[in-house]
Amino acid sequence: MKRVIVEYAKLTTDILDMLIDKYPDGYDYGDIISFKNAKGETVKAIEVRTDDTIYLVKISDRLEQTMEDYAEDEDSFDEDADIDVDDIEDDED
């Protein structure tokens, strides 16, 4: 089984659907997985699975807001919306 770490900026509607299905009321402390990346930094993520892939979605304030917005109005979610990557990187510092 392959493992994929997904940043907020790389979320697809398929992954968002899986997140909403697994965590319809949001996630809590017990759902969070912590691990060290190749740089030795601690990363916190939540997990969703398909038959052949484990997705570890990095946690951020924007992830929570995106899940809420997507769950409320799935039809208006724009998968191709421009995302300011510089803002995302600043949030992780």
C-alpha positions in Angstrom: 0.0 0.0 0.0 1.4 3.4 -0.9 1.4 6.4 1.5 1.0 9.9 0.3 1.4 13.0 2.4 -0.9 15.8 1.2 -0.6 19.5 1.9 -3.6 21.8 2.1 -2.7 23.3 -1.3 -2.9 19.9 -3.0 -6.3 18.8 -1.8 -8.6 17.4 -4.4 -12.3 17.0 -4.2 -11.9 13.3 -4.0 -9.7 13.6 -0.9 -12.1 16.2 0.6 -15.0 13.8 0.1 -13.1 11.1 1.9 -12.3 13.5 4.8 -15.9 14.6 5.1 -17.1 11.0 5.1 -14.6 9.9 7.7 -14.8 13.1 9.9 -18.4 14.5 9.4 -18.2 16.4 12.7 -14.5 17.3 12.3 -11.5 15.5 13.8 -10.3 15.5 17.3 -7.0 14.8 19.1 -7.4 11.1 18.9 -7.5 11.2 15.1 -4.2 13.1 14.7 -1.1 11.2 13.7 2.3 12.7 14.4 5.5 11.7 12.6 8.9 13.0 11.7 9.5 13.9 8.0 12.8 13.5 6.2 14.0 16.9 7.6 13.4 15.7 11.2 10.4 18.0 11.6 7.3 16.8 13.4 4.3 16.7 11.2 0.7 16.3 12.3 -1.9 14.8 9.9 -5.2 13.0 9.7 -5.6 9.8 7.7 -7.9 8.6 5.0 -7.6 5.4 3.0 -8.5 4.0 -0.4 -8.0 0.4 -1.4 -4.4 1.0 -2.4 -3.4 4.3 -0.8 -3.1 5.9 2.6 -3.4 9.7 2.5 -1.9 11.6 5.4 -3.4 15.1 5.2 -1.3 17.7 7.0 -3.3 19.6 9.6 -3.7 23.4 9.4 -6.3 26.0 10.3 -7.0 26.2 6.6 -7.7 22.5 6.4 -10.4 22.7 9.0 -12.0 25.7 7.3 -11.9 24.1 3.9 -13.6 20.9 5.2 -16.3 23.0 6.8 -16.8 25.1 3.6 -16.8 22.1 1.4 -19.3 20.2 3.5 -21.7 23.2 3.6 -21.6 23.9 -0.2 -20.0 21.2 -2.2 -21.3 22.5 -5.5 -19.6 25.9 -5.2 -16.2 24.5 -4.2 -13.6 25.4 -6.9 -10.9 22.8 -7.1 -8.9 25.0 -9.4 -9.0 28.1 -7.2 -5.8 30.0 -6.8 -4.1 29.4 -3.5 -1.3 31.6 -2.1 1.4 29.1 -1.3 3.5 31.7 0.5 0.7 32.1 3.1 0.5 28.4 3.6 4.3 28.1 4.2 4.1 31.0 6.7 1.4 29.2 8.7 3.7 26.2 9.2 6.5 28.1 10.8 
